Amino acid sequence: MTPGGIGTYEEFFEILTLKSLHRLDRPIVLYNINGYYDRMKALLQHTADEKFMDVANMELCAFMDGPEQILTYIENYRRQWTQTKE
């Protein structure tokens, strides 16, 4: 997801929650243009550090800086997901 406002955050947390409950198995990537999502990542880490969230949830999404990096991540994720379904 690209930088956005409150609606973007709501969508992110909804999808992250579904993935944490194993109701969704798709890649979640935040396009961290100019560090836009650094504070969100820090908030999630703080939440895990304070034991309000399992630290494993930090692995459910990725914060990435470049389009090529994102495409590679998504393609590799799909490949792994497809192999586990076969």
matplotlib code that plots the C-alpha trace (Angstrom):
import matplotlib.pyplot as plt

x = [0.0, 1.2, 1.2, -2.3, -4.5, -6.8, -8.7, -5.4, -4.5, -7.9, -7.5, -3.9, -4.9, -8.0, -5.9, -3.1, -5.7, -7.1, -3.7, -2.8, -6.0, -5.0, -8.0, -5.8, -2.5, -1.3, 1.6, 1.2, 3.7, 3.9, 5.7, 7.7, 8.4, 10.9, 10.4, 6.7, 5.8, 8.8, 6.7, 4.0, 6.7, 8.1, 4.6, 4.1, 7.5, 6.7, 3.3, 5.2, 7.9, 5.2, 3.6, 0.3, 1.0, 2.9, 6.3, 5.7, 3.1, 5.9, 6.7, 3.2, 4.0, 6.9, 8.0, 9.9, 11.5, 11.6, 9.2, 11.6, 12.1, 8.3, 7.7, 10.4, 8.9, 5.4, 6.6, 8.5, 5.6, 3.3, 5.7, 6.0, 2.2, 1.5, 4.0, 2.3, -1.1, 0.1]
y = [0.0, 3.5, 6.4, 7.6, 8.8, 7.3, 5.1, 3.5, 2.7, 1.1, -1.1, -2.0, -3.1, -4.9, -7.0, -7.5, -8.8, -11.2, -12.5, -12.9, -14.9, -17.2, -16.1, -14.6, -15.7, -13.0, -10.7, -7.4, -4.8, -1.1, 1.1, 3.1, 6.1, 8.4, 6.6, 7.5, 4.3, 4.3, 5.5, 2.9, 0.2, 1.6, 1.6, -2.0, -2.9, -1.0, -2.8, -6.2, -5.1, -4.2, -7.6, -6.2, -8.1, -11.3, -10.3, -12.9, -10.5, -8.3, -10.9, -10.7, -7.6, -6.0, -2.3, -1.7, 1.2, 0.3, -1.0, -3.7, -4.9, -5.0, -6.9, -9.5, -10.0, -10.5, -12.8, -15.0, -15.0, -16.2, -18.9, -20.1, -19.9, -21.9, -24.6, -25.1, -25.5, -28.2]
z = [0.0, -0.7, 1.7, 2.6, 5.4, 8.0, 5.5, 4.4, 8.0, 8.6, 5.5, 6.5, 10.1, 8.8, 6.4, 9.0, 11.5, 9.0, 8.2, 11.9, 12.3, 9.4, 7.3, 4.6, 3.2, 0.8, 0.9, 2.7, 1.6, 2.5, 0.0, 2.5, 0.2, 1.9, 5.2, 5.3, 7.3, 9.6, 12.5, 11.9, 11.9, 15.1, 16.6, 15.7, 17.2, 20.4, 20.6, 20.3, 22.8, 25.3, 24.8, 23.4, 20.2, 19.4, 17.9, 15.2, 13.8, 12.7, 10.0, 8.5, 6.6, 4.9, 4.7, 1.5, -0.2, -3.9, -6.5, -7.7, -4.2, -3.7, -7.0, -6.1, -2.6, -4.0, -6.8, -4.3, -1.9, -4.6, -5.6, -2.0, -1.5, -4.7, -3.7, -0.3, -2.0, -4.3]

ax = plt.figure().add_subplot(projection="3d")
ax.plot(x, y, z, "-o")
ax.set_aspect("equal")
plt.show()
